[in-house]
Amino acid sequence: MGKPGNVRLTGTIVIPADQLEDLVPLLEEHIVLTRKEPGCLHFDVTQDAETPELFHVSELFTCEDAFATHQKNGAARRWGPASANLSRDFHKETL
């Protein structure tokens, strides 16, 4: 999935069990807003069925500029500071 020049990010985020109730609504808001961003082709974050603290991330943006703008937007949203200390394991690639 994707075309040359697209930026893809995949990986996981861990939200500790005691923070799920507070952070999942912020994550859901972040997902809705991200999907409306110019240059966003695909943005999914799904909770693991067996490990509720684990969330699988799959993103695709048209180009590096769109991805960079998304990063700035995410940091400025409520999700950004609330999730700053979460464990993330991401792989970013330019197609």
N, C-alpha and C positions, 0 to 999 in steps of 0.2 A: 504494500500500500504506500502510495506516495510517488512523487516525481522528482527528478533531479533538482536540487536546490531547496527542496523541502527540509524542514528540521523536525526530527522525530525524537521524542523523549519517552523512555519506558522505564519502569522500575516499581519501587514500593515505598510506602510511607507506613510507619508504625504509630498508631495513636494508642497510648496506654489506656487500659480498660477504665480507669477512674476519670479519664478525660473525654471518653466517647460521647457522653451526653451533651457536653458543652461544645465540643469541636465539630461533630458531624453536621449540625445545622450550618455552621460557618463554611464547612467544606461544600455542602450542597449549594449554598449561595454562590460560592466561588465557581463552581462548575457551571451554573446557569449563566453567570456573567461572562465567564471565559468563552463559552460557546457562541456568544454574541460579538466577540472581538473580531475586528478585521484581520484576516489572515489565519484564523483558526479553522482548520479543516476537520479536525477530530480531537475530542477531549473527553476521555472517560476515566473515571476513578471508581473502582468497584471493590466492595468489601469482600474479603476472603470468606468463603462459606465455612471453613473449618477453624480459622483463626480470626475471630472478629476484630482484633486489633490491627490486622494487616490489610492494607489497601493497595490494590494494583493500579498503576497509573499508565495511561497510554495517551500520548499527545502527538498531534501533527499540525505543523504550521507551514504556511506557504514559503517563508524565508526566515533568515536570521533576524531581520529587523522586526518581523511580526512576533517572533519568539521573544526577543528582547523586550518589546513593548508589553507582551504578556507577563514577563517576569516583573517588570516595574508595576504593572497593574495589580498583580497578585500581592506584592509586598505592601501596596497601599490599601488593600481591602482589609476587612476585619480578620479574614483568614490569615493574612501575612504575619502580623505580630503574634497572633494566638498560636500559630503553628511553628514559629521560628525554631524552637528547640526540639522538634520531633525528629526521630531517626528517619533518614531518607537514604535510599540506595537507587540512584538514577543513572541511566545511560543515555547520553545525548549524541545524536549523529546527524550529519548533514548528508542527505541522499544525493 
